[in-house]
């Protein structure tokens, strides 16, 4: 998505679900009496960095936190404002969902500042809602809406993981071990990547409804509690899928071990059967005088018969002992 020096979009929200788009001049000219302002920035843009550090009115530490490239979900309260760092699944073309995109939010009375670098689909949903007049009418409603949209995008990814683990169990049942091992590695990498950020995000979502900031209304708190409950269920589903993956891995390891033991046993039995005949042929093959049967035209036939009889006797004895 093209940005204007780091400005992805900006809206002056009308409090009725709609809003008016602003450019940099409009953002700089905004005042609190004009309504709720939402500024969405690309933190890699030079103008965005300059505005955030020198024109936004934020202290240096807050600005640096918002501009940090690698962040984990967290929540900080600073007076009547909340600094919220969240993650969402990566739905950009060609990207892995577990390579989660980050969005940083500064929410205060009368103003919302959000930052990202890679495109966040949840923000696109909110922009579309504002354009249709169905957007947020307060800072609390905006925070609840973007949290809800982030969780919405996680649902299909987790459903795909459920389907993938079901497929892995079917592969194991059909004894396609090599395919199962490949799929299992991919599944575990995805699950680990998702849970790495979902777990701390659950803690953030659980805390948000209880922050007693003046702009957090009861409806927004209720929506945030619902988001926290949904992400908890998602993590429980993800943990269950990981446990199923561990069971599948143990089953694969057991089957590989059983197959290895079975192959080793077969080779041992074959070696045991051929050991006495090999000893006999080795003795008869030495090039010294006095070897029996050298002048007997039936010597070779007798030797082959003796080897076959010896092998048959060994097989009979192994079956009798239930070795085979």
ABEGO torsion letter per residue (X at the ends): XBBBGGBABBBBBAGAGBBBBBBAAAAAABBAAAEBBBBBBBAABAAAAAAAAAAAGBBAAAAAAAABABBBBBBBBBEABBBBBBBBBBABBGBBAABBBBBBBBBBBGBBBBBBABBBAAAAAAAAAAAAGABBABAAAAAAAAAAAAAAAAAAAAAAAAAAAAAAAAAAAAGBAAAAAAAAAAAAAAAAAAAAAAAAAAAAAAAAAABBBAABBAAAAAAAAAAAAAAAAAAAAAAAAAAAAAAAAAAAAAAAAAAAAAAAAAAAAAAAAAAAAAAAAAAAABBBBGBBGAABAAAAAAAAAAAAAAAAAAAAAAAAAGAX
